[in-house]
């Protein structure tokens, strides 16, 4: 448990909210183009777009908690 407060957690939560909002708006903007494709291709695209934002999330959450971009070394 952390003994002192840190600015990274409130900043990280706000950055995550802003980033996800921008990402969602970009996907919504692209939906006009995606909507013209075959329904199976739309499904694949939306599945990929729904999961791809998770890729950088682990490192971002580690940074929020520890201040380092990589996980702590295992002994």
mmCIF file of the C-alpha atoms, coordinates in Angstrom:
data_MODEL
# 
_entry.id   MODEL 
# 
loop_
_atom_site.group_PDB 
_atom_site.id 
_atom_site.type_symbol 
_atom_site.label_atom_id 
_atom_site.label_alt_id 
_atom_site.label_comp_id 
_atom_site.label_asym_id 
_atom_site.label_entity_id 
_atom_site.label_seq_id 
_atom_site.pdbx_PDB_ins_code 
_atom_site.Cartn_x 
_atom_site.Cartn_y 
_atom_site.Cartn_z 
_atom_site.occupancy 
_atom_site.B_iso_or_equiv 
_atom_site.pdbx_formal_charge 
_atom_site.auth_seq_id 
_atom_site.auth_comp_id 
_atom_site.auth_asym_id 
_atom_site.auth_atom_id 
_atom_site.pdbx_PDB_model_num 
ATOM 1  C CA . UNK A 1 1  ? 0.000   0.000   0.000   1.00 0.00 ? 1  UNK A CA 1 
ATOM 2  C CA . UNK A 1 2  ? 1.216   3.465   -0.886  1.00 0.00 ? 2  UNK A CA 1 
ATOM 3  C CA . UNK A 1 3  ? 2.210   5.655   2.090   1.00 0.00 ? 3  UNK A CA 1 
ATOM 4  C CA . UNK A 1 4  ? 2.188   9.022   0.323   1.00 0.00 ? 4  UNK A CA 1 
ATOM 5  C CA . UNK A 1 5  ? -0.171  10.552  -2.176  1.00 0.00 ? 5  UNK A CA 1 
ATOM 6  C CA . UNK A 1 6  ? 0.816   10.914  -5.796  1.00 0.00 ? 6  UNK A CA 1 
ATOM 7  C CA . UNK A 1 7  ? -0.377  13.120  -8.640  1.00 0.00 ? 7  UNK A CA 1 
ATOM 8  C CA . UNK A 1 8  ? -0.171  10.218  -11.121 1.00 0.00 ? 8  UNK A CA 1 
ATOM 9  C CA . UNK A 1 9  ? -3.459  8.570   -10.127 1.00 0.00 ? 9  UNK A CA 1 
ATOM 10 C CA . UNK A 1 10 ? -5.820  11.555  -10.573 1.00 0.00 ? 10 UNK A CA 1 
ATOM 11 C CA . UNK A 1 11 ? -3.880  12.643  -13.678 1.00 0.00 ? 11 UNK A CA 1 
ATOM 12 C CA . UNK A 1 12 ? -3.982  9.085   -15.035 1.00 0.00 ? 12 UNK A CA 1 
ATOM 13 C CA . UNK A 1 13 ? -7.724  8.741   -14.503 1.00 0.00 ? 13 UNK A CA 1 
ATOM 14 C CA . UNK A 1 14 ? -8.368  12.050  -16.274 1.00 0.00 ? 14 UNK A CA 1 
ATOM 15 C CA . UNK A 1 15 ? -5.969  11.143  -19.107 1.00 0.00 ? 15 UNK A CA 1 
ATOM 16 C CA . UNK A 1 16 ? -7.661  7.767   -19.487 1.00 0.00 ? 16 UNK A CA 1 
ATOM 17 C CA . UNK A 1 17 ? -11.104 9.389   -19.668 1.00 0.00 ? 17 UNK A CA 1 
ATOM 18 C CA . UNK A 1 18 ? -9.934  11.959  -22.224 1.00 0.00 ? 18 UNK A CA 1 
ATOM 19 C CA . UNK A 1 19 ? -8.085  9.353   -24.280 1.00 0.00 ? 19 UNK A CA 1 
ATOM 20 C CA . UNK A 1 20 ? -11.011 6.943   -24.358 1.00 0.00 ? 20 UNK A CA 1 
ATOM 21 C CA . UNK A 1 21 ? -13.387 9.760   -25.287 1.00 0.00 ? 21 UNK A CA 1 
ATOM 22 C CA . UNK A 1 22 ? -11.172 10.760  -28.203 1.00 0.00 ? 22 UNK A CA 1 
ATOM 23 C CA . UNK A 1 23 ? -10.829 7.106   -29.243 1.00 0.00 ? 23 UNK A CA 1 
ATOM 24 C CA . UNK A 1 24 ? -14.603 6.572   -29.075 1.00 0.00 ? 24 UNK A CA 1 
ATOM 25 C CA . UNK A 1 25 ? -15.237 9.729   -31.112 1.00 0.00 ? 25 UNK A CA 1 
ATOM 26 C CA . UNK A 1 26 ? -12.722 8.571   -33.734 1.00 0.00 ? 26 UNK A CA 1 
ATOM 27 C CA . UNK A 1 27 ? -14.434 5.182   -33.996 1.00 0.00 ? 27 UNK A CA 1 
ATOM 28 C CA . UNK A 1 28 ? -17.838 6.875   -34.217 1.00 0.00 ? 28 UNK A CA 1 
ATOM 29 C CA . UNK A 1 29 ? -16.500 9.148   -36.968 1.00 0.00 ? 29 UNK A CA 1 
ATOM 30 C CA . UNK A 1 30 ? -15.157 6.108   -38.864 1.00 0.00 ? 30 UNK A CA 1 
ATOM 31 C CA . UNK A 1 31 ? -18.459 4.262   -38.453 1.00 0.00 ? 31 UNK A CA 1 
ATOM 32 C CA . UNK A 1 32 ? -19.863 5.943   -41.594 1.00 0.00 ? 32 UNK A CA 1 
ATOM 33 C CA . UNK A 1 33 ? -17.105 4.322   -43.634 1.00 0.00 ? 33 UNK A CA 1 
ATOM 34 C CA . UNK A 1 34 ? -17.239 1.037   -41.705 1.00 0.00 ? 34 UNK A CA 1 
ATOM 35 C CA . UNK A 1 35 ? -21.023 0.885   -42.140 1.00 0.00 ? 35 UNK A CA 1 
ATOM 36 C CA . UNK A 1 36 ? -20.611 0.607   -45.905 1.00 0.00 ? 36 UNK A CA 1 
ATOM 37 C CA . UNK A 1 37 ? -18.685 -2.670  -45.592 1.00 0.00 ? 37 UNK A CA 1 
ATOM 38 C CA . UNK A 1 38 ? -20.074 -6.200  -45.453 1.00 0.00 ? 38 UNK A CA 1 
ATOM 39 C CA . UNK A 1 39 ? -21.603 -7.060  -42.076 1.00 0.00 ? 39 UNK A CA 1 
ATOM 40 C CA . UNK A 1 40 ? -19.005 -9.767  -41.293 1.00 0.00 ? 40 UNK A CA 1 
ATOM 41 C CA . UNK A 1 41 ? -16.167 -7.357  -42.006 1.00 0.00 ? 41 UNK A CA 1 
ATOM 42 C CA . UNK A 1 42 ? -17.885 -4.744  -39.822 1.00 0.00 ? 42 UNK A CA 1 
ATOM 43 C CA . UNK A 1 43 ? -18.057 -7.283  -37.006 1.00 0.00 ? 43 UNK A CA 1 
ATOM 44 C CA . UNK A 1 44 ? -14.349 -8.056  -37.245 1.00 0.00 ? 44 UNK A CA 1 
ATOM 45 C CA . UNK A 1 45 ? -13.417 -4.355  -37.372 1.00 0.00 ? 45 UNK A CA 1 
ATOM 46 C CA . UNK A 1 46 ? -15.571 -3.465  -34.362 1.00 0.00 ? 46 UNK A CA 1 
ATOM 47 C CA . UNK A 1 47 ? -14.230 -6.438  -32.391 1.00 0.00 ? 47 UNK A CA 1 
ATOM 48 C CA . UNK A 1 48 ? -10.653 -5.361  -33.114 1.00 0.00 ? 48 UNK A CA 1 
ATOM 49 C CA . UNK A 1 49 ? -11.393 -1.710  -32.315 1.00 0.00 ? 49 UNK A CA 1 
ATOM 50 C CA . UNK A 1 50 ? -13.156 -2.769  -29.122 1.00 0.00 ? 50 UNK A CA 1 
ATOM 51 C CA . UNK A 1 51 ? -10.092 -4.670  -27.900 1.00 0.00 ? 51 UNK A CA 1 
ATOM 52 C CA . UNK A 1 52 ? -7.131  -2.714  -29.298 1.00 0.00 ? 52 UNK A CA 1 
ATOM 53 C CA . UNK A 1 53 ? -7.446  0.121   -26.783 1.00 0.00 ? 53 UNK A CA 1 
ATOM 54 C CA . UNK A 1 54 ? -6.638  -2.388  -24.033 1.00 0.00 ? 54 UNK A CA 1 
ATOM 55 C CA . UNK A 1 55 ? -3.109  -3.015  -25.365 1.00 0.00 ? 55 UNK A CA 1 
ATOM 56 C CA . UNK A 1 56 ? -1.426  0.064   -23.817 1.00 0.00 ? 56 UNK A CA 1 
ATOM 57 C CA . UNK A 1 57 ? -3.634  -0.021  -20.720 1.00 0.00 ? 57 UNK A CA 1 
ATOM 58 C CA . UNK A 1 58 ? -1.465  -2.415  -18.664 1.00 0.00 ? 58 UNK A CA 1 
ATOM 59 C CA . UNK A 1 59 ? 1.645   -0.240  -18.915 1.00 0.00 ? 59 UNK A CA 1 
ATOM 60 C CA . UNK A 1 60 ? -0.397  2.894   -18.278 1.00 0.00 ? 60 UNK A CA 1 
ATOM 61 C CA . UNK A 1 61 ? -1.887  1.420   -15.086 1.00 0.00 ? 61 UNK A CA 1 
ATOM 62 C CA . UNK A 1 62 ? 1.571   0.265   -13.961 1.00 0.00 ? 62 UNK A CA 1 
ATOM 63 C CA . UNK A 1 63 ? 2.848   3.820   -14.501 1.00 0.00 ? 63 UNK A CA 1 
ATOM 64 C CA . UNK A 1 64 ? -0.065  5.250   -12.505 1.00 0.00 ? 64 UNK A CA 1 
ATOM 65 C CA . UNK A 1 65 ? 0.731   2.947   -9.590  1.00 0.00 ? 65 UNK A CA 1 
ATOM 66 C CA . UNK A 1 66 ? 4.551   2.876   -9.614  1.00 0.00 ? 66 UNK A CA 1 
ATOM 67 C CA . UNK A 1 67 ? 5.828   5.742   -11.762 1.00 0.00 ? 67 UNK A CA 1 
ATOM 68 C CA . UNK A 1 68 ? 7.640   3.272   -14.019 1.00 0.00 ? 68 UNK A CA 1 
ATOM 69 C CA . UNK A 1 69 ? 6.452   2.162   -17.454 1.00 0.00 ? 69 UNK A CA 1 
ATOM 70 C CA . UNK A 1 70 ? 7.554   -1.434  -16.956 1.00 0.00 ? 70 UNK A CA 1 
ATOM 71 C CA . UNK A 1 71 ? 6.425   -3.939  -14.347 1.00 0.00 ? 71 UNK A CA 1 
ATOM 72 C CA . UNK A 1 72 ? 8.626   -4.412  -11.298 1.00 0.00 ? 72 UNK A CA 1 
ATOM 73 C CA . UNK A 1 73 ? 11.212  -7.185  -11.562 1.00 0.00 ? 73 UNK A CA 1 
ATOM 74 C CA . UNK A 1 74 ? 10.228  -10.530 -10.084 1.00 0.00 ? 74 UNK A CA 1 
ATOM 75 C CA . UNK A 1 75 ? 12.676  -11.950 -7.536  1.00 0.00 ? 75 UNK A CA 1 
# 
